[in-house]
Amino acid sequence: MSNGQDSRDSSMSDPDMSGRLERMLPPNRLPAGGRGSALGRALGGRAWIFLAVVAAVAVLVPVFNQLVPESSGLQLPNYIVALAGKYLCFALLAVAVDLVWGFCGILSLGHGAFFALGGYAMGMYLMRQIGTRGVYGHPELPDFMVFLNWQELPWFWYGFDSFWFAALMVILVPGVLAFVFGWLAFRSRVTGVYLSIITQAMTFALLLAFFRNETGFGGNNGLTDFKDILGFDLQSSGTRIGLFIASAVALAAGYIICRLVVTSRLGKVLIAVRDAESRVRFLGYRVENYKLFVWTLSACLAGVAGALYVPQVGIINPSEFSPANSIEMVIWVAVGGRGTLFGAALGAVLVNGGKTIFTGALPEAWLFVLGGLFIAVTLFLPRGIMGAVSAFRRGEKPVAAAARPAPGKRGRGDAAGQGAPRTFPPDPAPEPGRTGGGD
């Protein structure tokens, strides 16, 4: 490695370089790195409120499902438990999207691919557990392979009869795809709308591939008719409660991991990259390495969300790769509040709750409602619900607070020298007196 390369890499840990980075960014945009323990910083601010809410939901939903008599109006039926578990999976997915978009400025329109790949990995395990209980009774081949006259199990299905192998693939497959994609994109310095477009192209290419019967993933019908997981019947209320609690635990763990990242010195660099990428690069930081790390971590979290989603809904098919799904994930984050983590999870729950209501009452109206919601957030809540709450506490109007540039920030254009105006929504600014780094 050359001396120049050594000097650039060593700049990541250079105290003088870190100090110049801190002076480059406004004080109210920096996480509280360097004060207290890493876990203490991660659980500061509103983080403990979020974790307390998740813990309360994880306790109350099973209680109202199992202990409240069916004759009572407070009793939660099993389908509500599964629906709530699905919302928790979406909340974890939204947190993963917010990690890369809200804190690193990477607008991903392809996170549906990582979510779906994690779901397919879990679906393959569940299909291998069916065995002779399938329609055709084949001990090894899933029903769709028997129907399509497959003679033997494809090599990439080997190992999925083990839960732990499948759990590893849930993280490894999305992570490897994200690493390879990010390594090529970030080292080529693809940014902005161009990066968003190629992420969308990636998930659309996977959609087309998984639709084909010969790929060995069930084609258009996907994977379904699951029987059990780890020997527990998926239709039993106890198993549904277990999956719901597992989803809540995964959401809490994913949130803490993201908070550990954004409240650390690494989080300072990510926020600097988001706000002024070229200036960070000129300081000697290897920007592509930071982007690649957070991009891969986000993809792994999305894969976990997909794996927990599949056994609760009972199916995984290529429609999960749809680019429209990835765009909807961005709307969740925008509605809740970009760059807050807390708001991203809130937005996912609220938007999907509205989707459940509207698709039941007026299914043809949902897309119009979703489009109207996006426009309304753009015009009236450009920093989302959490940004509006923060503005209200400061006595400001949400739109006025968003229009006011943060101290030291440019009004138009990005620092990467692309000359393009910043687009919706503006970068989030924490409340006065707080040190940023999410909620």
N, C-alpha and C positions, 0 to 999 in steps of 0.2 A: 504494500500500500504506500502511496506517495506521501511525502511530508505534508503537502497541501491537504490531502485527504485526512491525515491524522489531525491536523489543526482544526479542520471543520468538524470532525467528530468530537474532538475534545471540547469544542465550544459549547456542546450541550450541557456540560457540567461545570463550565467556567463561571465563577461567581460574578465576575465583572460583566460577562455577557448576559447573565440573568438579570443583573441590575439594569443594564441598558434596555433589556426587554421590558422591565417593569416601568422604566421612565418613558418608554415609547407609548405604552397604553395608559389611558386614564385610570386613576386609582379605583374608581367605582366599577371598573370592568374586570378587575382581577379577583380570582379566587383567593381565599385566605391561606395560601400555601406557606408553610414554614411556621405556623403557630399551632402548638398543640400536636397531639397525635393525629395520624392520617385518618383513623377511624373516627376520632372526635370531630375533626373537620367535616368528614363525610356526613355525620349525623347531626350537624349543626343546622341552624336556620329552621326551615319548615320540614326538614327531612324526617324528624321524629314524628311529626304530625301525620305525614304520609304513611309511615310504617305502622303507626297506631291505627289508622283507618283500615289499612290492609289486614292487620291482625284482628280488628273487630269484625270485619266482614267474614274473615276465615272462621271465626268462632260462631257468629250469629246465624249465618246461613245454615250450617249443619244443625244448630240447635232448633231453629224454626222448622226445619225439614223433618228432623227425627223425633224431637221431644214434644212438639206441639200437636195435639190431636187433629185428625183430619176434619173433624166437625167445626174446628175453630177457623175463623176468617184469617188468622195470622199464620196458618200453616202454609209452608212453601212446598209446592209439588216438585216432583223430581225434574220435570222439564225446566223449571226455573233454576234449579241448581246447575244443570248442564248449561243453561243460557248464561248464568253468572260466571261459570268457569270459562266460557268462551270469551266473555268480556275481559276477564283477567288476562287471558292470552293476548288479546288485542292490545291491552294496556302495556304489557311487556314489549310487544312489537313496536308500539308508539314510542316508548322510552328508548328503544334501540335506534329508531329513526331520528329522534331528537338528539341523540348523542352525536351523530355525524352532521346533522343539519344545523341544529341550534348552537353547537359549540365548536364545530370545525368548518361550517359553511359549505358542506358537501350536500347539495340537494339531490337525494337519491330517488329516482323513479323506478327502482328495480328491487326494492327490498322484499317485494312479494315473492321473488325467486328464492331468496334465502329461507323465507317462511315456508314456502311450499316444499323445498328440498328437505327441511327438517321434518315436515309432515309426511313426506313419502318414505323417509327412513323409518319412522315409527310405523307407518302403514305396512311396510314390508315385513316388519317383525310381527305385527298383528295378523297378517295373512299367513305367515308360516305357522302360527299357533292354531289355525283352523284344522289342519290335518284332514282326517277322514270325515269330519263333520260337514265338509263342503257339499255342494250339490252333486258333484261327480265322485266324491269319496276318495280322491287320490291322496295318498299319504304325504306326498311332497309337493306336487304342482298345485298352485292356486287354480280356482275354477276357470278363470279367464284363459289361462295357459292350456288347460285341457280342451276348452272350447275351440281354441285356435290351433289345436293339434301340435302343440309343443311336445317334444319327446323327452326333454330333460330340463332341469332347472338351469337358467343362465348363471354364468360364473359370478356376476355381480350380486346375485341373491344369496350366495354362500355366506354363512355366518349370521344371517338375520334370524335364525332360530334362537339365538341368544339375545336376551334383553340388553345385556351390558355391551355387546358388540353394536347393537342398534343404537344404544344411547351414545356410544362413541361416535358413530356415523352421523348422528343428529347434529353434533358440534363440528365434526371434522369435515364433512362434505360441504356445508355452506362456508365454513372457514377457509378451506382450500380454494374454492371458487372465488371467494372475495379476495383472498391473498393474490392469486394469479391475476385476476382482473385489475385489482388496485395497483399491483406492481407495474403492470404495463401502462395503465392510465396515468398514474401519478408521476412515474419517471418520465413520461412523455409530456408532462405538465398540461394535461387536459383538464380544464377547469370550467366552471360556470355552466352555461346552458348546454355546452357541448358534452360535458360529462353527464349531465342529466339525460341527454338524448341517448347516449350509448348505454347507460344503465337500463333505460327503457327497452332498447334494442336487445339487450342481453336477456331480459325476462321474456320478451316476445319470442326470441329464438328458442328458449327452453319450452315455452308453451307449444310451439309447433312440433318440437321433438317429442314431447310427452304425449301429444295427441296420436302419434303413430303407434299402431298395434305392435309393429315389429321391434320397437324399443324395449318391450318387456315390462311395461309399467301399467298395463291395463287399458291403454288407449283412452278413448273419450270417456269411458265409464270410470276409469281410475280404479282405486282399491276400496273395497267396502265389504259388508257382511262380516264384520269383525265379531269374534266370540268372547275372547277374554284377554286379560293382560296380567302377566305374572300368576296365572292360574285363577284369577278372580273374574267372575262374570261381569262383563261390561254393562249389562242391563240392570244389575242389582243396584239398589240405592246406596249401599255401603261403598261400592266401587266408585260410583259417581261422586260421593262425598270425598273419597280419597283423592280422586283426580282434581276436584275443586280445591282442596287444601294444597295439593301439590302445585297447582297453578298459582295460588296465593303466595306460597313459599318462593316459587321461582320469580314472581314479580318483585317481591321484597329483596331477594338476593340480587336480581338484575339491577334494581334501583340502587342498592348499596354499591355494587361494582361501578356503576356509572358515576355515582357521587364520589367514590374514591378517585376516579380518573379526573373528574372536572374540578375537584377541590385541591388537587396536587399541583406541583410545579409543571407537570405535563399538561394539566388543564390550562395553566397560564399560556403555554405555548400554543395550545389548540385555539384559544380565544384570539391570540395574536395572529395566528394563521387566518382565522376567519375574517378578522378586521383589516389586516394589512399583510398579506402573504409575501409580497415582494420585499417589504422591509424586514420581515423575519428572515427571509432567505439571505438578504444582504448582511444580516448580523452573523451569518455563518451556520444557522440551523439547517439541518437536513429535513426540509419541510415534508418531502415525500415519505420519509420514514414515520413521521408522526401521523400523517394522513393514513398511511397503510395500516398502522397499528389500530387506530380507532375504527377504521372501516372494517377490518377483520373482526374485531371484538363485537361490533354492532351486528355483523352478519351471524356470528355464533349465537348471540342473544335472540335474534330473529328465528334461527333454526330451533332453539329450545321452545320458543313460543309456538311454532308450528307443530312440534312433536306433542305438546300437551293439548293442542287444539284437536288433533285428529281423533283420538279415542273418545273425546267428548261429543263430537258431532257425528262420528261413525262413518266418515267417508273422506277421501282425498282424491281429487281429480285435477286435470290440467287447468281447469278454470281458475285455480288458485294462483297460477302464473300470470293471469290477465294483467296487462299494464294498468287497466282501470283500478284494480285493487291497490296497486302501488301508489297511484295518484290519490286514492281515498285515504291512504295512510298519512300522506302529507297533509291532507285536510284535517285529520284528527289532531296532528301536532299544531297546525296553525290555529285551530279553534281553541285548543287548550292553552297555548302559549309556547312559542318556540324558545328554546334555551332555558327551560325551567324544569324539565323532567316530570315534575309534579303535574304541570299543566298538560303535558303530552298524554299522560295516563288518563287524566280527567277528560280530555277531549275525545279519546278513544271510547271511553265508556258512554259519554253523552251522545256522541254521533251514532254509535251502534245501537244505543237504546232507542234513539229516534228512528233509526232504520227498522228496527223490529216493529215499532208501532206503525209506521207508515206503510211498510210492505205488507202488514196484516190488514190495515184498513183501506189504504189507497195505494196498492202496489205500483200502479202506473205513474204515480205522482212523486215517487221517492227521488228519482234522478233530478227532477226539477227542484225539489226541496234541497237536495245536496248542492246543486249549482247555486241556488239562491243563498244558501248558507255561506258558501265560499265568497260570494260577492259581498254579502253583508259583513263578514269578518274583515275583508279587505278594506271596506269603506269605513266601518265604524269601530272595529276592534282589531286594528292592525298588529297588536301585540297579543292577541288572544284574550281569553278569560282571565288568566293570571296577571297579564299585563294591565288589563282594565281594573282589576282589584287593586293592584299596586298603585295605579294612577289615582284611583278613588281615595285611597288612604293618604295620598299626598295632596288631595284636594284639587286634582287636575282632571281635565276631560281626557278620555282614552286617546282620541285622535290627536289632540293637541300635544299630549305627552309623547306620542309616537313621532310627531312631526318635528319635535325639538331634538336637534342632534345632540348626541352625547359629547361631553367635553373632549376636545382634541380630535374629534372625528371629522372626516370630510363630509361635505354635504352631498356631493354627487361623485360618481365614479368609484372604482375600487382601487385598492392600493397595488394590485397586481399589474397595473399599467394597461388594463384592457379598455379603459375609458368608457365603460358602460355604466349607466346609472344603476344604483341598487334597486332591487325589485322586492316585491311583497314577500314576507312581511319585513319590516326593519329589524335590525339586530336588537335583541332584548337588552334593556338596561335594568339593573337591580334597583331596589329601593335605596334612597339616601341613607348613608350610615352603614350599609351592608357591603360586603366585599365580593359579591357575585358568586360565580361558580354554580349556577343552578339555583335551586330553591333552598 
